Amino acid sequence: MIAHAETVPSGRNPLVKFILRWLLTTNHKEIGTLYLSLSFLLFFIGGAMALTFRAELAQPGLQLMGADFYNQMVTLHGLVMVFGAVMPAFVGLANWMIPLQIGASDMALPRLNNFSFWIMPFAFGLLLSSLFMPGGAPNFGWTFYAPLSTTYGPPSTDFMILGIHMMGISSILGAINIIVTIFNLRAPGMTLMKMPMFVWTWLITAFLLIMAMPVLAGVVTMMLTDRHFGTSFFEASGGGDPLIFQHVFWFFGHPEVYIMILPGFGIASEIIPVFARKRIFGYTSMVWATGSIAILSFVVWGHHMFATGMPLATELWFMYATMVIAIPTGVKVFNWVATMWGGSMTFETPMLFALGFVVMFTIGGLSGLMLAIAPVDFQYHDTFFVVAHIHYVLYPGAIFATMAAVYYWIPKWTGNMYDERLGKIHFWTAVIALNLTFFPMHFVGLAGMPRRIADYALPFTGLNTFATAGAFLLGLTQLLFLYIVIKTVRGGPKATDQVWEGAKGLEWTVPSPAPLHTFEVPPKVD
Amino acid sequence: MNSQIINEVITVQLAIKRFFVRSRSYGAWAILISLLSTTVLAQGWDMRPGVTEMSQHLRTLHHISLWVCIVVGAVVFGAMFYTIFAHRRSKNPIPATWHHSTKVEIVWTIIPTLILVGMAIPATKALIEIEDNSDADLTILVTGSQWKWHYQYLEAGIGFYSNMSTPLEQINNTEAKGEHYLLEVDNHLVIPTNQKVRFLTSSDDVIHSWWVPDFAVKQDALPGFINEAWTRVPEPGTYRGQCTELCGMNHAYMPIVVDVLPEDEFESWLEDQRIALESMGEAAIAARSRDWSMEELMPIGEDTYLSNCATCHQPDGSGQGITYPAMTGSAVVNGPIENHISTILNGVAGTEMQAWGPQLSDLEIAAVITYERNSLGNETGEVIQPLTIFNSR
């Protein structure tokens, strides 16, 4: 493809060289590393925010912060985790692994790839700078419902809007790059139905991104014009409609939750067969199930809005459509179990994380089914039950999948094996801590505690204290993860090219660590 | 003796032993599970049964879907843990090679579909009933604003605001918290038993959501919209809820308290409200027909300030950043009186400073302005009369 290794002139100061190398790189592996590093940093920033408000929630009353700062932390935690931790992590994995898995020498559009990444730090710089502005950071939740975010939002809201625009541009460009790469650069012989599941799920995710992100861009633009240019899209007193905001937001928002989980499905589908030493069960139906989930994700957004006063017929449609999603999702879970069935399993850390993913994502999926039942949703809606649900699908879902992927592929990235014992300790402490954190939230929500409140009535005290303790333990376990990753990057037992005994696929045919340039001559797939 | 019999005896003995060991562990599991579920119920960690037919029905639906999830979870995780146990490499060194079965896949597509249809039927029935707002006996307009509820009985023509009554000292942990911490208000909403009460929800500013868990009524209150919900409560009592849509800084401090009275008591309560409304009108006339001294106004002003203004502007008037400006040394408080009065009467557009004109009496507004101008670090020496406020409206 394009020659780009020698973009940095030689003979300069090593620091300048270092900066220029990473700033100007167009190599998919280096950009993948950049994405993963940024995501890791933002994961800790978002986590620290979560611990900040969890500390406030440890006891009723206001101890550590005002309610307004609490709301800022809740808002930024959501935005940073969704757009800063989960999405860039998956894009980073895609950058590293898709060319390796399809036998391409790089992404199809390397310069665009560089551009997509380097937008991100600036986008998050804008977003996080709002913390230091007069009036404070955005304080209306990551869903930024109008008119709280328009007429009543703090001045820093505009920085959030521009930050989201930039993240959106980055995501759309990244998605275009992934689609073009997959469609054009597959090794000879690799037909679509021979692609690894991770590539398939990312292909579908990339289409979701292209369809959903412009809608988000639209809604934040409408916010911006409402705030500054005298329009009244969402302002009832100007003839506008605050509900339109929610419709448009969730038309983006629901596909967004699948953007955050489909690559995780792909990762589980890569890892489980390798450690079960058995081919994935029902590959074709796995592909179709992923596709159906993606299509259905565009027609279920109203289930976030059952309490907004929708007409009966609309409520029924959204209830039924949402319940239907359980079917393809069920197929995926059953197929993973069937893949394991009759296998010859070993339980290295990636497998543990993948299995943890399947079990706890299923718990989140089942509570999602409960939430889909519209009449009962009137009791669940906007309580901690929903908080428990989303964290079960996102933490052991998206984040465990990412961790599984890191443990699985890090020997290929670094050439070193990670510390298996520490990896297992990380897994088990994380599983325990996250269940201690999020399981009680089901109970406290059912008992009637609304979400996003800085202070709560006395009967909710015990469970909240418990969840806060769990959250701090969970934060600590991720420091262990950071330590394991750094340790592996710095050294460790040398990995073989195949790394895992049961591993098949093109990425395992290149040396470990993967050299900067691979597959300059396309491999042949039969 | 032949060894065969001995072998059989040993086998049976082992089986019995295994049975006891296993049943003991099943027993242990059963005890553990029942302990857990008793804890969950005893602690009130399940959905509240509530007091209406609908809330109890929805709880049943909740239990149905919960059990469906538990059973599905048990089957899936059971299979998974079995295979983890039985098909690990040390037990099953040679993996199977099959990887496809259309028959099995059809089965596990159809079974979930049937389960879902089974869940959808009662859910649809319940939803149709929830959305039937016709034939109400009584209609109450519930309007949210930051951060209080405004209740208006449309037929009777009465209405009032309902503010949280938990003192700031309890929130700031300088005083012991009361039993109904954060779930107590100054004016309770009152409804009769056994009548179909329809709630119309709307908002003056941002989106709020009116939720009383014991009635299973949760309806968003949107500016520019009027939504409907209804309840019919058989049991007299006091029921509590709170706002469930993030509505700004004091979202946690927007509780709902509903008193349900037997029908005859409700009628006499309504009559009392009408009389009170009239006497409030008379009191307002009396208030503005005489001059008030600073000594009279200051304590009224302090009360009004603490219960309405202090959550944002702080009890000592120090404010919170640029969003909630300080009263101490404020240009409005120390500037022209007309501007101060209009700020309080009409609010400030596009901010969280709401219009207090409809919520407070002439006397209260006169008193709070007097208080702000002569306390909280300000010393203008001015006394504002209720008549001035009346004329400014």
Interface residues (C-beta under 8 A of the other chain):
Chain A: P60 G61 L62 Q63 G66 A67 D68 N71 P134 G135 G136 N139 F140 G141 Y145 P147 L148 T151 Y152 P154 A236 S237 G240 D241 P242 L243 A276 R277 K278 R279 I280 F281 G282 Y283 T284 S285 A307 T308 G309 P311 L312 E315 L316 M319 Y320 M323 V324 A326 I327 G330 V331 V333 F334 N335 V337 A338 T339 M340 W341 G342 G343 S344 M345 T346 F347 L355 V358 V359 T362 I363 L366 S367 L369 M370 I373 A374 P375 V376 F378 Q379 H381 D382 T383 F443 V444 L446 A447 G448 P450 R451 R452 I453 A454 D455 Y456 A457 L458 P459 G462 L463
Chain B: V40 Q43 G44 W45 D46 M47 R48 S55 L58 R59 L61 H62 S65 L66 V68 C69 V72 G73 V76 F77 A79 M80 T83 I84 H87 R88 R89 N92 P93 I94 P95 A96 T97 W98 H99 H100 S101 V104 E105 W108 T109 P112 T113 L116 M119 A120 A123 T124 A126 L127 I128 I130 E131 Q170 I171 N172 N173 K177 E179 H180 Y181 L182 L183 T201 D205 V206 I207 S209 W211 P213 A216 V217 K218 Q219 D220 L222 P223 G224 F225 N227 E228 G241 Q242 C243 T244 E245 L246 C247 G248 M249 N250 H251 A252 Y253 Q320 G321 I322 T323 G350 T351 E352
